[in-house]
């Protein structure tokens, strides 16, 4: 499985998980010039911008550790771009947050 396939598997898994927790998925893989957001979802009146980090093993640390200040800057730029598409929208007054969901796949064979 390559990195793109692993990332898609992680995002699919997180989408199902969030839906089971009552989140409504508004958009996946929103891309703009400034950055990218894996999942945009709402729960109640809150708007969530979700970064999904999937790792196969723990050799490079926990998945969330790869969300650097630079990555957060790109996510914030993408959030601004996304919100600008909805002029006069109620979303601009909604409570918002940026979340990170980690997915770790550790397959230990023949133990």
GIQUIDA-V298346 format. One record per residue. RES is the residue in three letters. PSI is psi in whole degrees, 0 to 359 (* if undefined). BURIAL is b if it has 9 or more other ideal C-beta (glycine too) atoms within 8 Angstrom, else e. Layout:
RES:PSI:BURIAL / RES:PSI:BURIAL
//
This chain:
UNK:128:e / UNK:176:e / UNK:323:e / UNK:317:e / UNK:319:e / UNK:317:b / UNK:317:b / UNK:319:e / UNK:316:b / UNK:315:b / UNK:319:b / UNK:318:e / UNK:316:b / UNK:320:b / UNK:312:b / UNK:317:e / UNK:312:b / UNK:318:b / UNK:321:b / UNK:333:e / UNK:5:e / UNK:10:e / UNK:147:b / UNK:121:e / UNK:121:b / UNK:327:e / UNK:147:b / UNK:142:b / UNK:50:e / UNK:125:b / UNK:142:e / UNK:180:b / UNK:325:e / UNK:337:e / UNK:200:b / UNK:146:b / UNK:128:b / UNK:310:b / UNK:134:b / UNK:126:b / UNK:161:b / UNK:151:b / UNK:114:b / UNK:229:e / UNK:359:e / UNK:145:b / UNK:129:b / UNK:130:b / UNK:114:b / UNK:125:b / UNK:125:b / UNK:126:b / UNK:119:b / UNK:135:b / UNK:146:b / UNK:91:e / UNK:173:e / UNK:18:e / UNK:325:e / UNK:21:e / UNK:185:e / UNK:147:e / UNK:317:b / UNK:340:e / UNK:343:e / UNK:1:b / UNK:90:b / UNK:174:e / UNK:321:e / UNK:317:e / UNK:318:b / UNK:323:b / UNK:317:b / UNK:322:b / UNK:317:b / UNK:322:b / UNK:319:b / UNK:323:b / UNK:313:b / UNK:317:b / UNK:315:b / UNK:313:b / UNK:329:b / UNK:342:e / UNK:350:e / UNK:62:b / UNK:135:e / UNK:8:e / UNK:150:e / UNK:338:e / UNK:330:b / UNK:337:e / UNK:353:e / UNK:147:b / UNK:135:e / UNK:152:b / UNK:156:e / UNK:124:b / UNK:154:e / UNK:130:b / UNK:126:b / UNK:140:b / UNK:121:b / UNK:131:b / UNK:113:b / UNK:108:e / UNK:109:e / UNK:109:e / UNK:148:e / UNK:48:e / UNK:*:e
//
